[in-house]
Amino acid sequence: MDVTRTLAKFIVSHKAADVPQAVRHEGARSLLNWVACAVGASRHQTVKRTLAALYDLSGPRDATILGRRERVDIFQAALMNGTTSHTFDFDDTHMKTVIHPSGPVLSAILALAERQSLRTPVSGRDFLHAFILGVETECRIGLSVFPHHYDAGWHITATAGVFGAAAAAGRLLKLNEQQMVWALGTAATQACGIRETFGSMAKPLHPGIAARNGLLSALLAKKNVTSAEQGIEGRRGFAAILSTKFDPDAITAGLGRTWEISANSYKPYACGVVIHPAIDGCIQLRNEHKLKLDDIERIDLKVHPLVLELTGRRTPKSGLEGKFSVFHSCAAAILLGEGGEAAYSDAIVRNPRVIALRDRVQAKVQAGVAEDQMHITMTLKDGRVLKKYIEHVIGSVARPMSDADLEAKFRALVKGILPPVQTEKLIEVCWNFGKLKNAAQIASAAVPVRGKPKVKTPARKK
Amino acid sequence: MDVTRTLAKFIVSHKAADVPQAVRHEGARSLLNWVACAVGASRHQTVKRTLAALYDLSGPRDATILGRRERVDIFQAALMNGTTSHTFDFDDTHMKTVIHPSGPVLSAILALAERQSLRTPVSGRDFLHAFILGVETECRIGLSVFPHHYDAGWHITATAGVFGAAAAAGRLLKLNEQQMVWALGTAATQACGIRETFGSMAKPLHPGIAARNGLLSALLAKKNVTSAEQGIEGRRGFAAILSTKFDPDAITAGLGRTWEISANSYKPYACGVVIHPAIDGCIQLRNEHKLKLDDIERIDLKVHPLVLELTGRRTPKSGLEGKFSVFHSCAAAILLGEGGEAAYSDAIVRNPRVIALRDRVQAKVQAGVAEDQMHITMTLKDGRVLKKYIEHVIGSVARPMSDADLEAKFRALVKGILPPVQTEKLIEVCWNFGKLKNAAQIASAAVPVRGKPKVKTPARKK
């Protein structure tokens, strides 16, 4: 049972031409979604404070923080982009493992590709291939220990993500099989991230930390810094220590025949998934009937129990609290026609008209309603009663967001950070990413064309 | 049970004047031993390869790799010095937890002190105080989960060490209580290091990784990057996830009244502790009777069972294998009069005269002989029979290495790297460390005065 070596051999020897077109397209969709999330949160307090702590300590400023004009070294870029892309909890989800796959992997290899572009640029095709292999690595390792590992309290996006980052970075560095074994071993010994941090700024840091640690693992392996031979499956390895269950076949069976990135999904709304059917239904009714806030007398929901358990907050006071209120989410969806970050600003949560409708939203648990389903009954002031049954919510595997949906999400997220012309160009770059001669171009395309660096390097004594 | 906050409050509010003199002296002894180990291994392949991977990526070159002339940024210095100090497995040991306490803590704060010395130097007294608080933090956290945590496969030096590094660095950064809570939370979510890596270069990296991660935790907290409030004791916190046992009192009881650094010990010989009584006894007989290799007909040992189980290798082929041979260790001790790294070079292990005596060393298990005890009978060619009973081996808590012993170990380790005059000066700096106006001076005192940087920055395209 030589799991680590089998996986390493696959990562270093798989051919880009053998990735099916549909898988490659899912890679581009993941990339698009990741760029949108990273740019969208690039002004958040978490990244401002993190950058304030680290900016002066940067090495060669080869790499980009998406959505910002400051340049930093590749470790900092990996950390920052991993962090921003997870800050809104709006990133992609591999539902089988609840891993957010793109953050750890793309943050590591985009930084690396930017540095490599100084000498030998990485093509978009090779970059996408490395990304897909990285996602395959982290999701398979995640599957091998899920759900026990996550239930124990590990943030699986971080703990599995470090392997994905190491694998993808190692692939771009052209590690040989033995070096890739070491890279995975050094990733195993840096796997970390606990759920106790949820609700604090340390949580979005996790994909960034995984990206940075995975990148380090690959760089060390490239110089033959040895590590465990069986970092994943060994007696004192990742699986034995960080999980009570381990299914090695989940890692090694069917490598190269199935692709976990095909099971990736994207959130249409910037809140927990149990509210999504409510928002989906409200937006559909709003658009079909051209409804305004004041047209509506009341909204009645029949829901899965988790909806009230997780998001039953009646009187949210802040944007963040609004994400835990299905009532607010319905009202905001009627007002704005969307469920993105805009629906969860403090101003919208405190808007008196939104509050007025929010207080007339009722939710009752009904047996037989699944997590991604909901019955919505809307009573209008003119007496009409509208009904909508959401059987599969938008963004689920059964009803994925279309490419156009993803573009709309992209535009909403980057609004106010990138100008419209640049936004459209960046979307174009994402869709045509596989044809780029230099993958690092996506980074420069995501730097706002106007404005100045917000953090200045202070003068220092020598 | 607010463990993290109680600990944080202690770390930020304890007064340097309240550290007893004996505790402070133990701090200086730990410092001396750490510097010796770090300088001694500064030419090792592990650090050469690690440096080759990272040197060009360094940020502001504010910090020192002890024993080398290259300068690197504070994260790299924390990583490198943590690594070198553990490379020979010759560093200090807190026997109650098997934590090697100095590596994670001193590597983090020496780098930080070097950077701070550019603006506001840290005094030796404050540095020593932060170090002692860091050791207190990591050893108490270690005690709260020992032995279950270590037995599960975690390398406790790394997983507990990150807290020590965060605490000490946070103290030097003058974090307030809330920030220290966050620093410990961010340390908790970066706790990592698995024993599967033992026997590879990734193992000595562990204290370095802990130092780097702890330093990052403190720097982020200083800028109010929030984290878990109960990183240690929370439901999804360090103890719950990384251990099956947790004794919170081990962390909070008697803070400021007892000092774990007082239980620190130092290895006299560069190999596993079970061989130490054999080397101790052989050196004593050698010196008492002025013995040479060829004077000895045979050596008979009565030993604890672990001696043969762990170090029963009859025909070691390399220096590293020699460390697992009690037979080689006796022969080398007779030849050299010491059990340092010199006794475990490939050349000594392959020396025909050493091999000749090695093959005439016999070891038998005897009931009632403890791990730190041994009966040694030496039969000389002239017919004399010499006996030595080691009741407590040198380096044990019952028979600690004297200050002079530590100095001798220091000289042996740095030989060939630092010239003799500089060596004596550096020892002097360690003993008088508490009086230094600028703690960073110890770093410059440990840079070889001759020679050039071994790794050059290659010219890079812009």
Contacts between the chains, C-beta under 8 A, distances in Angstrom:
chain1	res1	chain2	res2	distance
A	46	B	225	6.8
A	49	B	220	7.3
A	49	B	223	4.5
A	49	B	224	5.7
A	49	B	225	4.7
A	50	B	220	6.3
A	50	B	223	7.3
A	50	B	225	5.7
A	52	B	223	4.7
A	53	B	219	4.6
A	53	B	220	5.1
A	53	B	222	6.5
A	53	B	223	4.3
A	53	B	225	6.8
A	54	B	219	7.1
A	56	B	59	8.0
A	56	B	60	7.2
A	57	B	59	4.7
A	57	B	60	6.5
A	57	B	73	6.0
A	57	B	74	6.7
A	57	B	75	7.0
A	57	B	219	8.0
A	58	B	59	5.1
A	59	B	56	8.0
A	59	B	57	4.7
A	59	B	58	5.1
A	59	B	59	4.2
A	59	B	73	6.4
A	60	B	56	7.2
A	60	B	57	6.6
A	60	B	460	7.5
A	73	B	57	6.0
A	73	B	59	6.4
A	74	B	57	6.6
A	75	B	57	7.0
A	75	B	75	7.9
A	118	B	460	6.6
A	118	B	461	5.3
A	119	B	461	6.9
A	152	B	241	5.9
A	153	B	235	7.7
A	153	B	236	3.9
A	153	B	237	7.9
A	153	B	240	6.2
A	153	B	241	4.1
A	154	B	241	6.5
A	155	B	189	7.8
A	158	B	189	8.0
A	182	B	200	7.7
A	182	B	202	7.7
A	185	B	196	7.3
A	185	B	197	6.3
A	185	B	200	7.1
A	185	B	202	6.1
A	186	B	197	7.7
A	186	B	202	5.2
A	186	B	205	7.5
A	188	B	194	6.2
A	188	B	196	6.8
A	188	B	197	7.8
A	189	B	155	7.8
A	189	B	158	8.0
A	189	B	192	6.3
A	189	B	193	5.5
A	189	B	194	5.0
A	189	B	196	7.3
A	189	B	197	4.9
A	189	B	202	5.5
A	189	B	205	7.8
A	189	B	206	7.1
A	189	B	209	7.8
A	190	B	192	5.1
A	190	B	193	7.9
A	190	B	209	6.5
A	191	B	192	5.9
A	191	B	194	7.9
A	192	B	189	6.3
A	192	B	190	5.1
A	192	B	191	5.9
A	192	B	192	4.1
A	193	B	189	5.5
A	193	B	190	7.9
A	194	B	188	6.2
A	194	B	189	5.0
A	194	B	191	8.0
A	194	B	228	7.7
A	194	B	231	7.8
A	194	B	236	5.8
A	194	B	237	6.6
A	194	B	238	6.8
A	194	B	241	5.4
A	195	B	236	4.0
A	196	B	185	7.3
A	196	B	188	6.8
A	196	B	189	7.3
A	196	B	228	4.3
A	196	B	230	6.5
A	196	B	231	6.0
A	196	B	234	4.2
A	196	B	235	7.1
A	196	B	236	4.0
A	196	B	237	4.3
A	196	B	238	7.7
A	196	B	241	7.9
A	197	B	185	6.3
A	197	B	186	7.7
A	197	B	188	7.8
A	197	B	189	4.9
A	197	B	227	5.7
A	197	B	228	4.6
A	197	B	231	7.4
A	198	B	236	7.5
A	200	B	182	7.7
A	200	B	185	7.0
A	200	B	226	4.5
A	200	B	227	4.9
A	200	B	228	5.9
A	200	B	229	7.8
A	201	B	225	4.9
A	201	B	226	4.5
A	201	B	227	6.8
A	202	B	182	7.7
A	202	B	185	6.1
A	202	B	186	5.2
A	202	B	189	5.5
A	202	B	225	7.1
A	202	B	226	6.9
A	202	B	227	3.9
A	202	B	228	6.5
A	205	B	186	7.5
A	205	B	189	7.8
A	205	B	220	7.8
A	205	B	225	7.5
A	206	B	189	7.1
A	209	B	189	7.8
A	209	B	190	6.5
A	219	B	53	4.6
A	219	B	54	7.1
A	219	B	57	8.0
A	220	B	49	7.3
A	220	B	50	6.3
A	220	B	53	5.1
A	220	B	205	7.8
A	222	B	53	6.5
A	223	B	49	4.5
A	223	B	50	7.3
A	223	B	52	4.7
A	223	B	53	4.3
A	224	B	49	5.7
A	225	B	46	6.8
A	225	B	49	4.7
A	225	B	50	5.7
A	225	B	53	6.8
A	225	B	201	4.9
A	225	B	202	7.1
A	225	B	205	7.5
A	226	B	200	4.4
A	226	B	201	4.5
A	226	B	202	6.9
A	227	B	197	5.7
A	227	B	200	5.0
A	227	B	201	6.8
A	227	B	202	3.9
A	228	B	194	7.7
A	228	B	196	4.3
A	228	B	197	4.6
A	228	B	200	5.9
A	228	B	202	6.5
A	229	B	200	7.9
A	230	B	196	6.6
A	231	B	194	7.8
A	231	B	196	5.9
A	231	B	197	7.4
A	234	B	196	4.2
A	235	B	153	7.7
A	235	B	196	7.2
A	236	B	153	3.9
A	236	B	194	5.8
A	236	B	195	4.0
A	236	B	196	4.1
A	236	B	198	7.5
A	237	B	153	7.9
A	237	B	194	6.6
A	237	B	196	4.3
A	238	B	194	6.8
A	238	B	196	7.7
A	240	B	153	6.2
A	241	B	152	5.9
A	241	B	153	4.1
A	241	B	154	6.5
A	241	B	194	5.4
A	241	B	196	7.9
A	460	B	60	7.4
A	460	B	118	6.6
A	461	B	118	5.3
A	461	B	119	7.0
